[in-house]
Amino acid sequence: MILRRMAIAAWFCLALVPPGAEAHAILMSSLPAAGASVKPGPIDMSFRYNSRIDRDRSRLTLTRPDHSQAVLKITPTGSPDLLETSTDLGAPGPYVVRWQVLAVDGHITRGDVPFTVTDH
């Protein structure tokens, strides 16, 4: 009987939490994908999340093989769960895009998408 009352009370507490109140933006897919190999030169990049994000308060930073970094310009329009950019990849080697997004729930999340530029 006590366990039943506790379960009912827990269910009511969970029912009072608005949907998505605890949902942080999670990267669902990217182009290039993590671990991908791409050729040098111009590339369009995209990063899709599981929720709407605040594009104006989000950031994409590219780290090159020589450890130099560049902030990538995010396309100002598009799907509310998608960041898009383009850049020109240079020397072969390991690259990383660090993403930082502000979700509509007010939480900032970050992550990395490593990939490799190959010369063949």
C-alpha positions in Angstrom: 0.0 0.0 0.0 2.8 2.4 0.9 4.7 1.6 -2.3 1.6 2.2 -4.3 1.1 5.6 -2.8 4.7 6.4 -3.4 4.4 5.4 -7.0 1.3 7.5 -7.5 3.0 10.5 -5.9 6.0 10.1 -8.1 3.9 9.8 -11.2 2.0 13.1 -10.3 5.4 14.8 -9.7 6.6 13.8 -13.1 3.4 14.8 -14.7 3.9 18.4 -13.4 7.2 18.7 -15.3 6.6 20.4 -18.6 7.6 18.3 -21.6 11.2 18.9 -22.8 12.0 20.9 -19.6 15.1 18.7 -19.1 15.9 18.1 -22.7 19.3 19.4 -23.7 20.3 19.8 -27.4 21.9 16.5 -28.5 23.7 16.2 -31.8 21.8 13.7 -33.9 23.8 13.8 -37.1 26.5 15.8 -38.8 28.1 16.3 -42.2 30.9 15.3 -42.2 30.1 12.5 -39.8 32.3 11.9 -36.8 35.3 9.9 -38.0 34.7 10.6 -41.7 37.4 11.1 -44.3 37.0 14.0 -46.7 39.0 15.6 -49.5 40.6 19.1 -49.1 38.8 22.1 -50.6 35.4 23.6 -50.1 32.9 21.8 -48.0 29.4 22.4 -46.7 28.8 21.3 -43.2 25.6 20.6 -41.2 24.8 19.7 -37.6 21.3 18.5 -36.7 20.1 18.4 -33.1 17.2 16.8 -31.3 15.6 20.1 -30.5 15.3 23.7 -31.6 18.4 25.7 -30.9 19.2 29.4 -30.6 21.3 29.9 -33.8 22.4 33.4 -32.7 23.9 32.1 -29.5 25.5 29.0 -30.9 29.0 28.6 -32.2 31.0 26.3 -34.5 34.8 26.3 -34.2 37.2 24.5 -36.6 40.5 23.2 -35.3 43.0 22.4 -38.0 45.9 20.0 -38.0 48.3 22.8 -37.0 46.1 23.5 -33.9 45.0 26.9 -35.3 41.3 27.6 -34.9 38.6 29.5 -36.9 35.1 30.4 -35.9 32.8 29.2 -38.7 30.0 31.5 -39.8 26.6 29.9 -39.2 24.0 30.3 -42.0 21.4 32.7 -40.5 18.3 30.9 -41.8 17.1 27.3 -42.0 15.5 24.6 -40.0 15.4 25.5 -36.3 17.2 22.2 -35.3 20.0 22.6 -37.8 23.3 24.6 -38.0 24.9 25.0 -41.4 28.2 26.5 -42.5 30.8 26.1 -45.2 34.5 26.4 -45.2 37.6 25.6 -47.2 39.7 22.7 -45.8 43.4 22.9 -46.4 46.2 20.5 -45.5 45.6 16.8 -44.9 45.3 15.7 -41.3 43.0 15.6 -38.3 40.3 18.3 -38.0 37.7 18.9 -35.3 34.6 21.0 -35.3 33.7 22.0 -31.7 30.0 22.9 -31.5 28.3 24.8 -28.7 24.6 25.4 -28.8 22.0 27.0 -26.7 18.8 24.9 -26.6 15.4 26.4 -26.2 15.4 24.9 -22.6 18.1 27.5 -21.8 21.0 24.9 -21.4 24.2 25.1 -23.3 25.7 21.9 -24.6 29.0 21.2 -26.4 30.7 18.5 -28.3 33.2 17.7 -30.9 33.0 16.2 -34.4 36.5 14.9 -35.4 37.2 14.0 -39.0 40.2 13.6 -41.3 41.2 15.4 -44.5 43.0 13.0 -46.8 44.9 13.9 -50.0 43.7 10.9 -52.0 
